[in-house]
């Protein structure tokens, strides 16, 4: 029974950090570092560095930057685009570090699964933001951003304190994302086709109007 609890705890931490990193990496690191320093979690050796005050300070600073960038329509999409190359590798690294000093094959498997999960949560967030930004008012964007921050903080906490509950919720999220992502992709394509159409109309050369022939 103790071995099963250990597996469940490790799996929840591994997948929880990967999932959260795909949404907001800096909030994930900040939460993990604070919980480690307050004695709420004993980090695996490979993750002990996130409890360093320097790492916590950097994560906190970048979280503040992202907090404001993520609330501005258009800017949030650019921010998400850049962080495609940051969140997914970081999710894979955190997942690999969360399994502890086990067989290297286990760490590689965790990195593969963690990177894939981070990619899924990142795509769900970034794609839904593109669609939300089509709304003329900013309140839906603010609501989505604040909701994502709360989900990350609560998700990391739940993965550590209530691993079974978190894994059930994560399974539900995966099923929801599988259903939602194709619809998001179709909506994103329509948005970009619309934008491309606007620019193509502006750059079209108007037809030349020939003057009428002079009367003899």
N, C-alpha and C positions, 0 to 999 in steps of 0.2 A: 504493500500500500504506500509506503514511504517513497519507494522508487517511482511509482506512478505519479505521486504528487510532485516529485522533483521534475519528471518529464513534462508534466502539465505546466508547471511554473516556468521552466526554461522555454517551452514552446510559446507560451503567452508573451513572455518578455521579448523573444526573438521576433515573432510576427508583429507584436505591438509596436516595437520601435521602428520596424520597417514600414508598417502602415502609416504611422504618424509622421515619419520622415517625408513621405510622399506628399503630405498636406502642408506641413510647416516644420521644417528641419530644426529651426532655431528654437521654437517652442518645445520641441521634443528634447533637445539637448539641455535646455534650461530646466525643464521639469525633472529630467533624470539627474542632473547635477545637484539640484536643490534637495531632492529626495534622498540622495546618497549622503549629503552633508548633514541632513537632519536625522539620519539613522533609520529611515523608512525602507531602505534597501541596501543589501550588501552586493556591490557590483562584482561581476566576474572580473578576473584579472585583466582581461583585454579591454575592459571598459572603464577601468578605474580612472583613466585620464580625464574623463568627462566631469569628474568631481573636483578637478583642479580649479581654484578660483579664477585663474586666467582664462580657462575655457568657458567657465560660467559667465564671466564678464563679457567675453567676445560674443557668446550666444545671446546674452541679454541685450547687448548693443544692436546686434543684427535683427533680433526680434522686434525691437522698437522701430528700426528702419522698415522692416517688412510690415509691421502693423499699419503704418501710414501708407506705404506704397500699395498695400493690398486693398485699401479702401477707395482708391481712385480708379474709376472706370478707364480702361485702356492701359493705364500704367500697370495694373495688376496682371493683365495678359502678357505684357512685355516682361514683367518680373517672373511670371510663371515660365515663360519661354526660356529665359536665361537659366532658371533653376531646374530645368529638365536635366541639365548636365551636372547638377549638384545634388539634388534630392535623391535621385535613383542610385547613383554610386554610394552615397552616404547611407542610404537604407540598406544596401547590401553589406557595407562594412559594419554597421551596427548590428545587423542580424548575425553576421559571422562572429563578432566579438561577444555577443550575448550567450552563445552556446558554451563559452568557457574554453578551457584548455582540453579539448577532446581530440578525437581522431581528426587529422586534416581533412579527410573526406567529408566528415560531418560539417566542418566549417565551410567547405566549398558548397555543399548542398544547402546550408543555411543562407549563404550569400546569394545563391541562385534564386532560392525561393523568396528571400527578403528583397532582392532587387526587383523581382517580378511583381511582388505585392506593392512595393513603393511606386513602381511604374503605373500600376493599376489605380492606386489612390491618387497619384499625381494627375493622371489623365482624366480621372473623374472630376477632380477639382478644376483643373485648367480648362477642360472642355465646357463644363457647366458655367464657368465664369464668362467665357466668350458669349454664350447665349444670354446670360443675365445682363451683360453689358449692352445688349440691344435695347434694353428698357431705358427710356429717357430720364427717369428719376434715379438718384443715387442710393435711395434707401434700401432697395433690394440687394445692391452690392454690399453695403455696410452690414446688413443682416447676415448675408452669406459668409462674409469674412469673419465676423464675430462668432458666428456659429461654428465655423471651422476651428477657430482658436480654442473655443470651449471644448469641442470634440477631441482635439489633440491632448489638451491638459487632462481631461477626464479619461481619455482612452489609455494614456500612459499610466495614470494612477490606477485604473481598473486592471490593467495588464499585470501590475505588480501586486496589488492588494486582493484582487478577485479574479484570478487567472481563468477559472472555468467560465464564469460569467462573460469575461472578455472574449474568450474563444468562441462562445456561442454567438455573441454579437458580431464578431469578425466574420464568421461563416455567413451570417445573414447579409453583411455588407458585401461580401464577395458575390453572393447570388444576385443581390441588387445591382452591383456594378456590371455583372455579365449581361443583365437585362437592359441596363441604362446606357452603357457605352455605345452600342450601335446607334441608338437614337441621338445621343449627343453628337456623334460623328456626322450623321446626316444633317443635323442642325448647323454644325460648324461649317460644313461644306456649303450650305445655302448662304450663310453669312458671308463667307469669303467670295463666293460667286457674285453676290450682290455688290460687295465692295469693288471687286475687279470690274464689274459692269459699269459702276459709276466712273471709275478712272478711265475706262476705255471710251466712254461717251465724251469725257472732257478732252481727250487727246485726239479724237476724230477730227480730221480736217474738213471743214464745211465745204460743200460743193461750190465751185466757182460759177458765178452768174455772169453770163456773157451779156454785154450791152446790146440793145436792139440795133439792127443795121440802120445806117443813116439813109434818109430819103434823098433820092437824086433830084 
